[in-house]
C-alpha cells in the first residue's frame, strides 16, 4: 500500500529471501553480499507505501504521499514480527519542518523521521524501504490470491467497489482497494487493521506452499524488490530471519479508542481572493485548513503514545 505497509508484503519477500539464502545452495550467488555472522540478529524496518507516478488515476490521486507507514520489528528468539502502524495524518516536527507524516517521502525527510521513531514508538529503526502498489498487486496475484475475514463491509463510493463482511478470496486489485480504502467510519484506523490482516493472510498462503513453489514465487518477485527504494541490500538483511513458516504477528494500531490522539486542523498555503464591491476592488489573503491528528498531550509530545506501544510490543 502499507503499504501499504505495504508495502508490508515486502516483509514477506525479505523473509522469504532469507529462507532461500539459509536453506538453498542454488540461491547462494543471488546473495553474494551475505554476512553469515548476522543470521538471527533481528531487524526493524520502516515501510512506506505509496502510489507511484502515473498510478494515482487508478488507485486515487496521491503521488509521492505515503498512505501506509508501518514499522516491522522482527524478534528472532520469539519468532515474532511486531507490526506497528502510524496514522498517515499524524502531525509533528521532523527534521526542522512540521508536517503530516504521509509527506515524509515527498519532503525527503525519511532519515529525520527514523531518528524520531524511538521517541514515538520505542523502536530504533535504521532500515527503510519505499514500495508502490504494483508490487503488492503482483505479489498477491502470484500467490494465487489470499483469504481474509473482513469484520466490516468495505465500500468505495468513488469507484463502486464493495466487499461485504465475511470471508473473501482476494485478488491483487482487491488487496489494494482494501489497503487504501478511504471511506470507513474509522478512517485510516480501519485501513490499518485490514493492512495487518492482509499481511497475515499473505504469510499463511506462503507458508502453505511447497519448497519449490516458494522458490519460484520469491525468485519471480526478486526484480520487483530491486526496483524499491531502500537504504540496505537484500543480502545484508535477509539472513537475519529464521523460520518464516512459524511467524507470529503482533498487530499494533493507534485509534481513537486508545485516547492518545485527537483531531485538529492546521492552516496550509495562503490563498489570494479577489474582492469587488460597488466602491472598492482589492485582494485579501486567507488560508485553507488541513485535517491532522495530534497527540492528546500536545503536538510533538509522544510519551503516552510510546508507553502504549511499548506495553503492546512482544519483546
N, C-alpha and C positions, 0 to 999 in steps of 0.2 A: 502498500500500500502501500502498517507498518507497516511496511509499511506493515508503510502499512505493514509496521514493524518488519510489514513488510518487509516485502520488507522482511518480515521475520522468516519467511520461507528460506531466506538466505542462511538463516541459522541451520536449517535442515541441510543445506548444501555444504556448509562448512563442517558440520558434524559428520555428515556422510563422507566427505572427502577425507576427514580424519580416519573414519572407518576403513576406507580404501588404503590410506597410507600405512596404517598399522596392521593390516591383515592381508594385503595383496602384494606379492612381489612384482606383478605386472605393472603396478602403478608407481614403482619406485622412480622412474625417470620423470614422471609428472611432478613429483615433489622433490626437485633437485636441491632445494634450499632447506630441507627439513633439519631441525636440530633435535635429535632424539632425546637429549637430556631434558627437554622441556615437556615430554609426554606426561600427561596427568597434572600439569601445573594449574590448569583452570584459566579462565579468561572472562573478561567483561567487554561487551560490545555495545556501542551506541548505534542503533539502526534508524536511519532516517528514510522514510518512504515518500516519494514524490511522483508527480506526473511529469514526465519529460516533455521537452518542447515538441509540439505537434500532436500531443496526445490529449490535450485538455478538452478538445471538442467532443471526444468520445466519453471521457470519464470526468466531466465537468472542468471548467477552465480554472486552473490553479498552477500555472507553470512556475517551477522553482520554489513553491511553497511545500513544506513537509507536512503532509496530512497525518503522518504517524511518527511518533517519537517514542521509541521503545529501547529500554536497556535490558540486555540479556546477560545475566551473570551465571556462568556455568561453574558449579561446585563439584569437582571430580570425586571427592571422597563420598559425598552423599548421592552422586549421580543425579543432581537436581539442576534445573535451569530456572532461576528466578526471572520472571518476566515483569518488568515494571513499565507501565505506560504513563507518560506525562501528557496532559491535555494540551493540544496544539495552541489553545488560546491563553495559556499561562503567560503572564506579562511580568517582565522584570528587566534588570540591568545585567548585560553580559558584554564583557569586553569594552566597557565605557559607553555603550549605547543601550537604550531602553526600547524594547520591542516584544512582540509576541514570539514565542519560541518556534512557531512554524516559519519564521523568517530567518532562522539561524543559518540555513544553507544559502539563501539569496544574499544575505548580508556578509557572507564569508566569515562567520563567527563560530564555526564548529569547534575549533580548538578552545576558544574562550568559554564556550558553553560547557565543554567537557571539564574544564578547570573548576567550574561552578557545581558540577554534579555531586561531588561528595558532600557539599553543604546542603544540597536539595534532597538527596536520596540516601546518603551514607555509603554510596558505592563509588569507588575510584574507577574511572574509565579512561583508558588511553587509546583504545582502538575504535574506529568508527567505519561505517560503510553507508553509502547512499545508493538506494535502488529505486527503480521505477516500476510501474505496474506491469510492464510487459514481462518481466522475469517471474512475477507471481502467477500471471495467467499461464505462461508457458510451463512452469513447474507443476501446477495443479493438473493441467491437461496431460502432461507427460506421465503423471501418476495415474491417469485414467479417472480423474475426479476424486473428491474426498467426501466423506459422510459426516454431517454435523447435525446436531439437535438444536434448533432455534427456540429459545424461551418465548420470544415475542415475534410477531409478524414484522416484516421489513417492507417498507413502501418508499418508492422514489417517485414523487408526483411529477418531476420533470420529464422522466423517461417512461413512466408507467410500469417500471419494474416492481414486482411484488412477490414475496415469498411468505406463506402462512407459517405460523408457529408449528413446530414439529420436526420430524426427521426429513432431511433432504440430502440428495447426492448432488454436489456442486461441481460445475464446470469451472474453468479458469475465469470466464467472464462473470459467473455468479459470485465467485470469491471476491473479485474486485468490487462489484457493486455493494456487497455486504460490508467489506472493509472500509469503503469510502462513503457509506450512506450518511447523508447529512440531514435526514428528516426523521427524527425519532424524538419521543418525549425526553429521553435522557441526553439527547445531543451526542457530543463526542464520547461521552462515557459509554453509551450503548455500542458505539462503533468499536471502542477499545476492547470491550468484553468479547465481542464477536471476533475481533482480530486474534485474541488469545485462543478462542475455541477453534479457529481455523488452523492455527499453528499446531495445536494438539492433534487435530484430525490429520494433518499432513504427516506428522511423525508416526501416527498409528498406521497409516497406509504404507509408509516407507518401511516400518518395522516388520510388516506382514509379508514383504517381498522376499523372494529368494536372493541368494547372494548374486547370482547372475543378473537378476532384474535390478538390484540395487546398483551394481556396477554400470549397467547400461544407462540407467537414469542419471547417475552422477556424472558420468563422462559426457552424456548428452547435454548436461547443464553447464559444464565447465566453461564453454565460450561465453555464456551469459555472465558468469562470475567475473571473467576477465574484463567485461565492459562496465562493471560497477566502479564507483569511486570509493577508494579506501586509503588508509594510511598504513596498511600492513600487507603482507603477502599470504596467500593461502598456505604455502609451505611452512610459514612460520607459525600459523595459528592452528591448523588442522590437527597436528599430532597431539595437541593438549587434551583432546577429547577421548574418552574411553568407550564404554559400551553404550552405543546410541539406542540399542533396542530396549533398554530398560529405564529410559529417562523419565523423571518425574517433573512435571511442570507446576511451578508455584506462581499463580497469576495474581498480580497486584495492580489495582487501578484506583485512581482517586476520583470520587464522585461527590455530589453534594451531601450524601448520607454520612460522609466522614466528618462533616462540619469544619473542614480545613480550608475550603475555598469559597469565594463569593464572587458574584458577577459585578462588573463595573464597566464604565465606558471612558475612553480616553480620546482626546482630540487628535485628529490626523489631518495633515495637509490643509493649508489655507485655501479658501475658495473666494474668488473675487466676484461679487454680484453687482451688476449694473442696476441703478435705480433711476427712474424717470418720473417726475411729477409735473404738475402744471406750471410750477415756478422754479424747478431745480432739476438738474441732471448730475449724477455723480456715481461713485462706486463705494461699496462697503465691503469689508472683509469679514468672513466668518469661517468656521471650521466644521467639518463633519466629524462624527464620532465613531469609533470602532469598539465593538464588544470585546471585552477581555475577562480573564479570570485572574484573580489575585489572591494571595494567602490571606486568610481571615485576620491574621495578626498584623497585616500590613505588607505593602509591596517590598519584595526582597527579604522578607522575614520567613525563612523556611524551617525554623527549628521544630515546630509542631509537625510539619509535613515529614521532615526527616525522621523524627522519632516514630511516627506512624509506620513509615515504610520499613524502618529497621526492625520493628516488632513483628512485621509480617514476613521478613526475609528468612529463608532457610539457610542457616549458617553452620 
